[in-house]
Amino acid sequence: MDNIFLLIFIAFIIGVLMFDLLFVGRGHHVVSIKEASVWTVVWVTLALGFFLFLRFDGHLVHGIDTFDELLHVTQKYGLSFKYDGLPLEQAMANGLTIESAVSQYQHSMSIDFLSGYLIEETLSIDNLFVMLMLLTGFGVRKKDYKSVLFWGILGAIILRFSFIFLGSTLIQKFNWILLVFGAYLAYMGVKMFFKKEDDNANTDPRDHKLVKFLSKHFSVYPRYVNGRFFIRDHRHKLFITPLLIVVITIEFTDLIFAFDSIPAIFSVTCDPYVVFFSNIFAIIGLRSLFFMLSGAVDKFCYLKQGVAVLLLFVGAKLLFHHWLDEIGFSSVHSLYVILGIITLSIVLSLLFPKKDAEVRS
């Protein structure tokens, strides 16, 4: 059942993306802030709609209709299930009905999805900076941004699908990997908090090792050609264009960011389906968010510190998850902390804006 649901979900996401690429603003064009804002609202609305689906019909994802099926899913993915503070088996002995148990499971599942979605969206802010640097550094025309980001995001869906389900399999076999994830995220949080803004400011994307590798091993056409990725010259020799190199570089960059964001969401839940759903909704909304915020992203000067604190929180949650379960620290509490960190960093940015020179220094 869960595999069928996953295929339907992926088909739906790809269908919406193709509709956007082929019919909305057909062809290469500069995406306006209005168009980006509309699509941002669309993706956020779809994510919230999916949250409501999980809240009231989330049992359909894994096909849960009996206590045995619920026990199987919670044990398989190491999910912490409690009803009125009691473990599932004990609650069943006290007369818990399957309807009440499924309702509690769906509530927890939906909160985990929303928490993961917020984590991924917040961590993606750094990705926006890197995308902007790559596109401007390579001199990509603004009317080609849309198609470049589309193929970059489509590739990210495939890569993250593999990464998430591989990670879930490893966690099921080697639970101590969660501690490794936690230590890594805590380290990255501390590193990001104290990292200076100009550490990578003067890095030319064309000096990237991946770019040099592709240029060395493939025939690269010397200029952009009307948004095309491949072209043949008068001798019918096949070349890749610089635009394809940009797409591949964005894919590679997203893979690097996935090493932060995916372990972070595993701090919320070890259900790979919920991790995948929250990841995908955040990724597909990233392109419209890019066009909407690319000109204003520097205004949120304390957001990077907020991301660092968020990484520290999820890292600590993974390191001390057994103790947190014992004291009753639930998914709802995690959601409150995540919302608090994001809100505080935005409010501080608006109340205490840094001067342009300070932001760049």
C-alpha atoms as a printed R data frame, in Angstrom:
    type eleno elety resid chain resno       x      y       z
1   ATOM     1    CA   MET     A     1   0.000  0.000   0.000
2   ATOM     2    CA   ASP     A     2   2.726  2.477   0.987
3   ATOM     3    CA   ASN     A     3   4.626  1.907  -2.286
4   ATOM     4    CA   ILE     A     4   1.469  2.541  -4.327
5   ATOM     5    CA   PHE     A     5   0.786  5.731  -2.404
6   ATOM     6    CA   LEU     A     6   4.386  6.863  -2.919
7   ATOM     7    CA   LEU     A     7   4.136  6.335  -6.698
8   ATOM     8    CA   ILE     A     8   0.875  8.302  -6.824
9   ATOM     9    CA   PHE     A     9   2.480 11.122  -4.820
10  ATOM    10    CA   ILE     A    10   5.542 11.307  -7.097
11  ATOM    11    CA   ALA     A    11   3.338 11.235 -10.229
12  ATOM    12    CA   PHE     A    12   1.257 14.092  -8.817
13  ATOM    13    CA   ILE     A    13   4.311 16.237  -8.001
14  ATOM    14    CA   ILE     A    14   5.912 15.673 -11.417
15  ATOM    15    CA   GLY     A    15   2.565 16.422 -13.081
16  ATOM    16    CA   VAL     A    16   2.252 19.779 -11.323
17  ATOM    17    CA   LEU     A    17   5.867 20.654 -12.150
18  ATOM    18    CA   MET     A    18   5.358 19.790 -15.824
19  ATOM    19    CA   PHE     A    19   2.167 21.849 -15.912
20  ATOM    20    CA   ASP     A    20   4.130 24.790 -14.510
21  ATOM    21    CA   LEU     A    21   6.958 24.352 -17.032
22  ATOM    22    CA   LEU     A    22   4.864 23.719 -20.162
23  ATOM    23    CA   PHE     A    23   1.730 25.806 -19.663
24  ATOM    24    CA   VAL     A    24   2.350 28.514 -17.049
25  ATOM    25    CA   GLY     A    25   4.334 31.293 -18.691
26  ATOM    26    CA   ARG     A    26   5.154 28.989 -21.587
27  ATOM    27    CA   GLY     A    27   8.711 29.224 -22.896
28  ATOM    28    CA   HIS     A    28  11.700 31.100 -21.548
29  ATOM    29    CA   HIS     A    29  10.740 34.270 -19.719
30  ATOM    30    CA   VAL     A    30  11.714 36.356 -16.751
31  ATOM    31    CA   VAL     A    31   9.628 35.246 -13.754
32  ATOM    32    CA   SER     A    32   7.995 38.260 -12.140
33  ATOM    33    CA   ILE     A    33   7.603 38.721  -8.405
34  ATOM    34    CA   LYS     A    34   3.826 38.458  -8.915
35  ATOM    35    CA   GLU     A    35   4.103 35.079 -10.681
36  ATOM    36    CA   ALA     A    36   6.578 33.824  -8.068
37  ATOM    37    CA   SER     A    37   4.302 34.985  -5.243
38  ATOM    38    CA   VAL     A    38   1.300 33.196  -6.757
39  ATOM    39    CA   TRP     A    39   3.248 29.949  -7.093
40  ATOM    40    CA   THR     A    40   4.660 30.310  -3.587
41  ATOM    41    CA   VAL     A    41   1.084 30.548  -2.284
42  ATOM    42    CA   VAL     A    42   0.116 27.527  -4.416
43  ATOM    43    CA   TRP     A    43   2.934 25.355  -3.034
44  ATOM    44    CA   VAL     A    44   2.390 26.427   0.578
45  ATOM    45    CA   THR     A    45  -1.346 25.760   0.175
46  ATOM    46    CA   LEU     A    46  -0.644 22.292  -1.261
47  ATOM    47    CA   ALA     A    47   1.724 21.564   1.646
48  ATOM    48    CA   LEU     A    48  -0.904 22.634   4.178
49  ATOM    49    CA   GLY     A    49  -3.502 20.606   2.290
50  ATOM    50    CA   PHE     A    50  -1.245 17.560   2.526
51  ATOM    51    CA   PHE     A    51  -0.829 18.271   6.249
52  ATOM    52    CA   LEU     A    52  -4.631 18.086   6.609
53  ATOM    53    CA   PHE     A    53  -4.713 14.890   4.540
54  ATOM    54    CA   LEU     A    54  -2.203 13.258   6.898
55  ATOM    55    CA   ARG     A    55  -4.162 14.523   9.898
56  ATOM    56    CA   PHE     A    56  -7.419 12.887   8.839
57  ATOM    57    CA   ASP     A    57  -6.396 10.142   6.372
58  ATOM    58    CA   GLY     A    58  -2.689  9.545   7.086
59  ATOM    59    CA   HIS     A    59  -3.349  5.870   7.803
60  ATOM    60    CA   LEU     A    60  -3.701  5.382   4.033
61  ATOM    61    CA   VAL     A    61   0.030  6.010   3.506
62  ATOM    62    CA   HIS     A    62   0.985  2.696   5.141
63  ATOM    63    CA   GLY     A    63  -2.448  1.065   4.918
64  ATOM    64    CA   ILE     A    64  -3.087  0.920   8.682
65  ATOM    65    CA   ASP     A    65  -6.473 -0.551   9.648
66  ATOM    66    CA   THR     A    66  -5.605 -2.877  12.548
67  ATOM    67    CA   PHE     A    67  -3.496 -2.833  15.718
68  ATOM    68    CA   ASP     A    68  -1.084 -5.344  14.148
69  ATOM    69    CA   GLU     A    69  -0.465 -3.042  11.173
70  ATOM    70    CA   LEU     A    70  -0.001 -0.040  13.470
71  ATOM    71    CA   LEU     A    71   2.444 -1.973  15.656
72  ATOM    72    CA   HIS     A    72   4.338 -3.143  12.565
73  ATOM    73    CA   VAL     A    73   4.788  0.418  11.221
74  ATOM    74    CA   THR     A    74   5.785  1.962  14.566
75  ATOM    75    CA   GLN     A    75   8.282 -0.820  15.296
76  ATOM    76    CA   LYS     A    76   9.696 -0.905  11.756
77  ATOM    77    CA   TYR     A    77  10.492  2.813  11.736
78  ATOM    78    CA   GLY     A    78  11.213  3.166  15.454
79  ATOM    79    CA   LEU     A    79   8.344  5.614  15.981
80  ATOM    80    CA   SER     A    80   7.540  6.711  19.523
81  ATOM    81    CA   PHE     A    81   3.796  6.124  19.919
82  ATOM    82    CA   LYS     A    82   2.032  7.006  23.161
83  ATOM    83    CA   TYR     A    83  -1.635  7.445  24.001
84  ATOM    84    CA   ASP     A    84  -2.327  9.482  27.135
85  ATOM    85    CA   GLY     A    85   1.302  8.901  28.074
86  ATOM    86    CA   LEU     A    86   1.065  5.116  27.719
87  ATOM    87    CA   PRO     A    87   2.933  2.914  25.195
88  ATOM    88    CA   LEU     A    88   0.715  1.413  22.493
89  ATOM    89    CA   GLU     A    89   0.674 -2.135  23.963
90  ATOM    90    CA   GLN     A    90  -0.270 -0.874  27.420
91  ATOM    91    CA   ALA     A    91  -2.924  1.465  26.031
92  ATOM    92    CA   MET     A    92  -4.396 -1.467  24.082
93  ATOM    93    CA   ALA     A    93  -4.610 -3.492  27.299
94  ATOM    94    CA   ASN     A    94  -6.487 -0.589  28.905
95  ATOM    95    CA   GLY     A    95  -9.180 -0.677  26.221
96  ATOM    96    CA   LEU     A    96  -7.813  1.652  23.522
97  ATOM    97    CA   THR     A    97  -9.855  1.338  20.331
98  ATOM    98    CA   ILE     A    98  -8.239  1.129  16.905
99  ATOM    99    CA   GLU     A    99 -10.081  4.306  15.850
100 ATOM   100    CA   SER     A   100  -8.569  6.305  18.717
101 ATOM   101    CA   ALA     A   101  -5.121  4.804  18.113
102 ATOM   102    CA   VAL     A   102  -5.183  5.653  14.397
103 ATOM   103    CA   SER     A   103  -6.388  9.176  15.168
104 ATOM   104    CA   GLN     A   104  -3.463  9.693  17.564
105 ATOM   105    CA   TYR     A   105  -1.045  8.235  14.992
106 ATOM   106    CA   GLN     A   106  -2.377 10.562  12.269
107 ATOM   107    CA   HIS     A   107  -2.062 13.577  14.566
108 ATOM   108    CA   SER     A   108   1.575 12.748  15.318
109 ATOM   109    CA   MET     A   109   2.300 12.011  11.650
110 ATOM   110    CA   SER     A   110   0.864 15.332  10.464
111 ATOM   111    CA   ILE     A   111   2.809 17.325  13.090
112 ATOM   112    CA   ASP     A   112   6.017 15.511  12.088
113 ATOM   113    CA   PHE     A   113   5.359 16.418   8.443
114 ATOM   114    CA   LEU     A   114   4.774 20.086   9.266
115 ATOM   115    CA   SER     A   115   7.886 20.244  11.477
116 ATOM   116    CA   GLY     A   116  10.002 18.615   8.766
117 ATOM   117    CA   TYR     A   117   8.595 20.974   6.151
118 ATOM   118    CA   LEU     A   118   9.490 24.029   8.240
119 ATOM   119    CA   ILE     A   119  12.995 22.697   8.946
120 ATOM   120    CA   GLU     A   120  13.653 22.044   5.271
121 ATOM   121    CA   GLU     A   121  12.301 25.436   4.169
122 ATOM   122    CA   THR     A   122  14.464 27.207   6.746
123 ATOM   123    CA   LEU     A   123  17.621 25.300   5.868
124 ATOM   124    CA   SER     A   124  16.937 26.023   2.195
125 ATOM   125    CA   ILE     A   125  17.563 29.734   2.764
126 ATOM   126    CA   ASP     A   126  21.297 29.053   2.397
127 ATOM   127    CA   ASN     A   127  20.510 27.200  -0.803
128 ATOM   128    CA   LEU     A   128  18.914 30.377  -2.172
129 ATOM   129    CA   PHE     A   129  22.161 32.290  -1.644
130 ATOM   130    CA   VAL     A   130  24.171 29.604  -3.455
131 ATOM   131    CA   MET     A   131  21.701 29.364  -6.355
132 ATOM   132    CA   LEU     A   132  21.819 33.115  -6.834
133 ATOM   133    CA   MET     A   133  25.619 33.083  -6.739
134 ATOM   134    CA   LEU     A   134  25.790 30.263  -9.325
135 ATOM   135    CA   LEU     A   135  23.305 31.822 -11.725
136 ATOM   136    CA   THR     A   136  24.871 35.280 -11.594
137 ATOM   137    CA   GLY     A   137  28.430 33.921 -11.527
138 ATOM   138    CA   PHE     A   138  27.839 31.947 -14.719
139 ATOM   139    CA   GLY     A   139  26.106 34.897 -16.371
140 ATOM   140    CA   VAL     A   140  22.861 32.974 -16.969
141 ATOM   141    CA   ARG     A   141  20.139 35.100 -18.536
142 ATOM   142    CA   LYS     A   142  17.219 35.758 -16.180
143 ATOM   143    CA   LYS     A   143  14.743 34.328 -18.677
144 ATOM   144    CA   ASP     A   144  16.613 30.979 -18.445
145 ATOM   145    CA   TYR     A   145  16.427 30.849 -14.631
146 ATOM   146    CA   LYS     A   146  13.077 29.074 -14.644
147 ATOM   147    CA   SER     A   147  14.086 26.081 -16.798
148 ATOM   148    CA   VAL     A   148  17.471 25.731 -15.050
149 ATOM   149    CA   LEU     A   149  15.836 25.614 -11.622
150 ATOM   150    CA   PHE     A   150  13.096 23.262 -12.888
151 ATOM   151    CA   TRP     A   151  15.556 20.606 -14.039
152 ATOM   152    CA   GLY     A   152  17.675 21.185 -10.971
153 ATOM   153    CA   ILE     A   153  14.687 20.559  -8.692
154 ATOM   154    CA   LEU     A   154  13.521 17.522 -10.690
155 ATOM   155    CA   GLY     A   155  16.971 15.987 -10.300
156 ATOM   156    CA   ALA     A   156  16.951 16.861  -6.597
157 ATOM   157    CA   ILE     A   157  13.731 14.869  -6.141
158 ATOM   158    CA   ILE     A   158  15.407 11.752  -7.578
159 ATOM   159    CA   LEU     A   159  18.600 12.210  -5.545
160 ATOM   160    CA   ARG     A   160  16.771 12.858  -2.286
161 ATOM   161    CA   PHE     A   161  14.471  9.878  -2.833
162 ATOM   162    CA   SER     A   162  17.542  7.629  -2.970
163 ATOM   163    CA   PHE     A   163  19.261  9.391  -0.070
164 ATOM   164    CA   ILE     A   164  16.233  9.329   2.261
165 ATOM   165    CA   PHE     A   165  15.306  5.677   1.800
166 ATOM   166    CA   LEU     A   166  18.942  4.570   1.972
167 ATOM   167    CA   GLY     A   167  19.307  6.558   5.207
168 ATOM   168    CA   SER     A   168  16.138  5.014   6.615
169 ATOM   169    CA   THR     A   169  17.380  1.505   5.839
170 ATOM   170    CA   LEU     A   170  20.683  2.209   7.586
171 ATOM   171    CA   ILE     A   171  18.909  3.678  10.626
172 ATOM   172    CA   GLN     A   172  16.692  0.596  10.930
173 ATOM   173    CA   LYS     A   173  19.776 -1.647  10.959
174 ATOM   174    CA   PHE     A   174  22.186  0.626  12.841
175 ATOM   175    CA   ASN     A   175  20.282  2.891  15.222
176 ATOM   176    CA   TRP     A   176  23.525  4.494  16.430
177 ATOM   177    CA   ILE     A   177  23.711  6.350  13.101
178 ATOM   178    CA   LEU     A   178  21.230  8.815  14.618
179 ATOM   179    CA   LEU     A   179  23.956  9.799  17.099
180 ATOM   180    CA   VAL     A   180  26.377 10.378  14.212
181 ATOM   181    CA   PHE     A   181  23.762 12.550  12.498
182 ATOM   182    CA   GLY     A   182  23.201 14.464  15.731
183 ATOM   183    CA   ALA     A   183  26.890 15.150  16.332
184 ATOM   184    CA   TYR     A   184  27.370 16.249  12.707
185 ATOM   185    CA   LEU     A   185  24.405 18.649  12.799
186 ATOM   186    CA   ALA     A   186  25.506 20.146  16.126
187 ATOM   187    CA   TYR     A   187  28.995 20.682  14.682
188 ATOM   188    CA   MET     A   188  27.574 22.319  11.540
189 ATOM   189    CA   GLY     A   189  25.357 24.553  13.688
190 ATOM   190    CA   VAL     A   190  28.324 25.824  15.725
191 ATOM   191    CA   LYS     A   191  30.410 26.258  12.563
192 ATOM   192    CA   MET     A   192  27.658 28.222  10.805
193 ATOM   193    CA   PHE     A   193  26.986 30.423  13.831
194 ATOM   194    CA   PHE     A   194  30.570 31.673  13.946
195 ATOM   195    CA   LYS     A   195  31.202 31.662  10.190
196 ATOM   196    CA   LYS     A   196  31.834 35.064   8.628
197 ATOM   197    CA   GLU     A   197  29.536 36.160   5.833
198 ATOM   198    CA   ASP     A   198  32.376 36.861   3.404
199 ATOM   199    CA   ASP     A   199  34.050 33.444   3.662
200 ATOM   200    CA   ASN     A   200  32.750 32.430   0.222
201 ATOM   201    CA   ALA     A   201  31.866 35.841  -1.146
202 ATOM   202    CA   ASN     A   202  34.773 36.022  -3.559
203 ATOM   203    CA   THR     A   203  34.534 32.444  -4.826
204 ATOM   204    CA   ASP     A   204  34.029 32.233  -8.576
205 ATOM   205    CA   PRO     A   205  31.592 29.372  -9.401
206 ATOM   206    CA   ARG     A   206  33.600 28.663 -12.540
207 ATOM   207    CA   ASP     A   207  36.501 27.614 -10.299
208 ATOM   208    CA   HIS     A   208  34.343 24.831  -8.856
209 ATOM   209    CA   LYS     A   209  36.051 21.423  -9.114
210 ATOM   210    CA   LEU     A   210  32.964 19.896 -10.725
211 ATOM   211    CA   VAL     A   211  32.943 22.587 -13.403
212 ATOM   212    CA   LYS     A   212  36.629 22.039 -14.154
213 ATOM   213    CA   PHE     A   213  36.061 18.266 -14.345
214 ATOM   214    CA   LEU     A   214  33.184 18.601 -16.834
215 ATOM   215    CA   SER     A   215  35.100 21.108 -18.939
216 ATOM   216    CA   LYS     A   216  38.080 18.759 -19.057
217 ATOM   217    CA   HIS     A   217  36.224 15.560 -19.961
218 ATOM   218    CA   PHE     A   218  33.409 16.865 -22.199
219 ATOM   219    CA   SER     A   219  33.211 19.119 -25.219
220 ATOM   220    CA   VAL     A   220  31.769 22.371 -23.898
221 ATOM   221    CA   TYR     A   221  30.305 24.942 -26.276
222 ATOM   222    CA   PRO     A   222  31.807 28.399 -25.606
223 ATOM   223    CA   ARG     A   223  28.494 30.230 -25.145
224 ATOM   224    CA   TYR     A   224  24.820 29.894 -24.269
225 ATOM   225    CA   VAL     A   225  22.444 28.909 -27.081
226 ATOM   226    CA   ASN     A   226  18.791 29.941 -26.546
227 ATOM   227    CA   GLY     A   227  18.322 27.953 -23.358
228 ATOM   228    CA   ARG     A   228  19.559 24.664 -24.860
229 ATOM   229    CA   PHE     A   229  21.608 22.064 -22.991
230 ATOM   230    CA   PHE     A   230  23.100 20.313 -26.048
231 ATOM   231    CA   ILE     A   231  24.086 21.497 -29.505
232 ATOM   232    CA   ARG     A   232  25.829 20.161 -32.614
233 ATOM   233    CA   ASP     A   233  28.199 22.292 -34.648
234 ATOM   234    CA   HIS     A   234  28.512 22.347 -38.446
235 ATOM   235    CA   ARG     A   235  30.554 19.115 -38.278
236 ATOM   236    CA   HIS     A   236  27.724 17.456 -36.292
237 ATOM   237    CA   LYS     A   237  29.938 17.177 -33.227
238 ATOM   238    CA   LEU     A   238  27.880 17.093 -30.001
239 ATOM   239    CA   PHE     A   239  28.629 19.728 -27.354
240 ATOM   240    CA   ILE     A   240  27.180 20.411 -23.938
241 ATOM   241    CA   THR     A   241  26.379 24.052 -23.312
242 ATOM   242    CA   PRO     A   242  27.348 26.075 -20.214
243 ATOM   243    CA   LEU     A   243  23.665 25.974 -19.205
244 ATOM   244    CA   LEU     A   244  23.862 22.190 -18.628
245 ATOM   245    CA   ILE     A   245  26.953 22.722 -16.471
246 ATOM   246    CA   VAL     A   246  24.958 25.173 -14.355
247 ATOM   247    CA   VAL     A   247  22.160 22.575 -13.872
248 ATOM   248    CA   ILE     A   248  24.652 19.845 -12.904
249 ATOM   249    CA   THR     A   249  26.413 22.213 -10.499
250 ATOM   250    CA   ILE     A   250  23.082 23.091  -8.848
251 ATOM   251    CA   GLU     A   251  22.313 19.353  -8.514
252 ATOM   252    CA   PHE     A   252  25.688 18.723  -6.907
253 ATOM   253    CA   THR     A   253  25.222 21.681  -4.568
254 ATOM   254    CA   ASP     A   254  21.768 20.447  -3.517
255 ATOM   255    CA   LEU     A   255  23.266 17.046  -2.729
256 ATOM   256    CA   ILE     A   256  25.727 18.732  -0.389
257 ATOM   257    CA   PHE     A   257  22.903 20.626   1.316
258 ATOM   258    CA   ALA     A   258  20.988 17.354   1.680
259 ATOM   259    CA   PHE     A   259  23.681 16.145   4.086
260 ATOM   260    CA   ASP     A   260  22.388 18.809   6.498
261 ATOM   261    CA   SER     A   261  18.676 18.922   5.822
262 ATOM   262    CA   ILE     A   262  17.801 15.221   5.594
263 ATOM   263    CA   PRO     A   263  19.494 14.179   8.871
264 ATOM   264    CA   ALA     A   264  17.804 17.214  10.450
265 ATOM   265    CA   ILE     A   265  14.350 15.922   9.490
266 ATOM   266    CA   PHE     A   266  15.238 12.448  10.800
267 ATOM   267    CA   SER     A   267  15.412 14.185  14.194
268 ATOM   268    CA   VAL     A   268  11.652 14.692  13.869
269 ATOM   269    CA   THR     A   269  10.660 11.267  12.555
270 ATOM   270    CA   CYS     A   270  12.317  8.123  11.222
271 ATOM   271    CA   ASP     A   271   9.404  7.373   8.885
272 ATOM   272    CA   PRO     A   272  11.085  7.770   5.447
273 ATOM   273    CA   TYR     A   273   7.761  8.548   3.778
274 ATOM   274    CA   VAL     A   274   7.078 11.545   6.018
275 ATOM   275    CA   VAL     A   275  10.708 12.678   5.585
276 ATOM   276    CA   PHE     A   276  10.355 12.401   1.802
277 ATOM   277    CA   PHE     A   277   6.979 14.193   1.679
278 ATOM   278    CA   SER     A   278   8.216 17.141   3.754
279 ATOM   279    CA   ASN     A   279  11.450 17.337   1.732
280 ATOM   280    CA   ILE     A   280   9.693 17.352  -1.624
281 ATOM   281    CA   PHE     A   281   7.101 19.985  -0.717
282 ATOM   282    CA   ALA     A   282   9.898 22.237   0.531
283 ATOM   283    CA   ILE     A   283  12.072 21.657  -2.568
284 ATOM   284    CA   ILE     A   284   9.362 22.274  -5.153
285 ATOM   285    CA   GLY     A   285   8.465 25.528  -3.430
286 ATOM   286    CA   LEU     A   286  12.088 26.622  -3.370
287 ATOM   287    CA   ARG     A   287  12.113 27.797  -6.999
288 ATOM   288    CA   SER     A   288   9.206 30.247  -6.603
289 ATOM   289    CA   LEU     A   289  10.609 31.310  -3.231
290 ATOM   290    CA   PHE     A   290  13.897 32.040  -4.998
291 ATOM   291    CA   PHE     A   291  12.268 34.450  -7.441
292 ATOM   292    CA   MET     A   292  10.190 36.076  -4.696
293 ATOM   293    CA   LEU     A   293  12.990 36.577  -2.155
294 ATOM   294    CA   SER     A   294  16.164 36.806  -4.252
295 ATOM   295    CA   GLY     A   295  16.094 40.594  -4.078
296 ATOM   296    CA   ALA     A   296  15.212 40.785  -0.384
297 ATOM   297    CA   VAL     A   297  17.011 37.835   1.169
298 ATOM   298    CA   ASP     A   298  19.770 40.081   2.556
299 ATOM   299    CA   LYS     A   299  17.177 41.924   4.635
300 ATOM   300    CA   PHE     A   300  16.902 38.938   6.999
301 ATOM   301    CA   CYS     A   301  20.376 39.435   8.413
302 ATOM   302    CA   TYR     A   302  19.893 37.207  11.473
303 ATOM   303    CA   LEU     A   303  18.331 34.301   9.600
304 ATOM   304    CA   LYS     A   304  21.682 32.559   9.185
305 ATOM   305    CA   GLN     A   305  22.138 32.580  12.962
306 ATOM   306    CA   GLY     A   306  18.604 31.235  13.244
307 ATOM   307    CA   VAL     A   307  19.491 28.383  10.882
308 ATOM   308    CA   ALA     A   308  22.595 27.671  12.996
309 ATOM   309    CA   VAL     A   309  20.526 27.495  16.201
310 ATOM   310    CA   LEU     A   310  18.000 25.266  14.418
311 ATOM   311    CA   LEU     A   311  20.799 22.863  13.432
312 ATOM   312    CA   LEU     A   312  22.019 22.835  17.038
313 ATOM   313    CA   PHE     A   313  18.509 22.040  18.262
314 ATOM   314    CA   VAL     A   314  17.888 19.141  15.869
315 ATOM   315    CA   GLY     A   315  21.406 17.821  16.532
316 ATOM   316    CA   ALA     A   316  20.772 17.838  20.292
317 ATOM   317    CA   LYS     A   317  17.375 16.204  19.700
318 ATOM   318    CA   LEU     A   318  19.059 13.307  17.891
319 ATOM   319    CA   LEU     A   319  21.802 12.960  20.498
320 ATOM   320    CA   PHE     A   320  19.382 12.928  23.429
321 ATOM   321    CA   HIS     A   321  16.259 11.469  21.812
322 ATOM   322    CA   HIS     A   322  15.886  8.621  24.340
323 ATOM   323    CA   TRP     A   323  15.990 11.037  27.284
324 ATOM   324    CA   LEU     A   324  13.595 13.455  25.549
325 ATOM   325    CA   ASP     A   325  11.118 10.612  24.949
326 ATOM   326    CA   GLU     A   326  11.261  9.717  28.628
327 ATOM   327    CA   ILE     A   327  10.399 13.250  29.767
328 ATOM   328    CA   GLY     A   328   7.554 13.484  27.249
329 ATOM   329    CA   PHE     A   329   9.114 15.901  24.731
330 ATOM   330    CA   SER     A   330   6.715 15.329  21.819
331 ATOM   331    CA   SER     A   331   6.490 16.312  18.155
332 ATOM   332    CA   VAL     A   332   4.284 19.240  19.113
333 ATOM   333    CA   HIS     A   333   7.003 20.588  21.417
334 ATOM   334    CA   SER     A   334   9.523 20.294  18.578
335 ATOM   335    CA   LEU     A   335   7.181 22.233  16.297
336 ATOM   336    CA   TYR     A   336   6.900 25.031  18.876
337 ATOM   337    CA   VAL     A   337  10.690 25.279  19.189
338 ATOM   338    CA   ILE     A   338  11.185 25.332  15.400
339 ATOM   339    CA   LEU     A   339   8.538 28.033  14.927
340 ATOM   340    CA   GLY     A   340  10.048 30.012  17.804
341 ATOM   341    CA   ILE     A   341  13.559 29.949  16.302
342 ATOM   342    CA   ILE     A   342  12.356 30.985  12.826
343 ATOM   343    CA   THR     A   343  10.072 33.725  14.146
344 ATOM   344    CA   LEU     A   344  12.700 35.159  16.501
345 ATOM   345    CA   SER     A   345  15.385 35.356  13.795
346 ATOM   346    CA   ILE     A   346  12.978 37.139  11.409
347 ATOM   347    CA   VAL     A   347  11.727 39.557  14.080
348 ATOM   348    CA   LEU     A   348  15.289 40.417  15.150
349 ATOM   349    CA   SER     A   349  16.215 41.036  11.503
350 ATOM   350    CA   LEU     A   350  13.314 43.477  11.122
351 ATOM   351    CA   LEU     A   351  13.851 45.230  14.455
352 ATOM   352    CA   PHE     A   352  17.638 45.481  14.270
353 ATOM   353    CA   PRO     A   353  18.562 45.635  10.580
354 ATOM   354    CA   LYS     A   354  22.254 45.757   9.771
355 ATOM   355    CA   LYS     A   355  23.656 48.293   7.372
356 ATOM   356    CA   ASP     A   356  24.458 47.019   3.868
357 ATOM   357    CA   ALA     A   357  28.170 47.252   4.576
358 ATOM   358    CA   GLU     A   358  27.793 45.214   7.741
359 ATOM   359    CA   VAL     A   359  25.783 42.521   5.978
360 ATOM   360    CA   ARG     A   360  28.456 42.136   3.313
361 ATOM   361    CA   SER     A   361  31.360 42.202   5.792
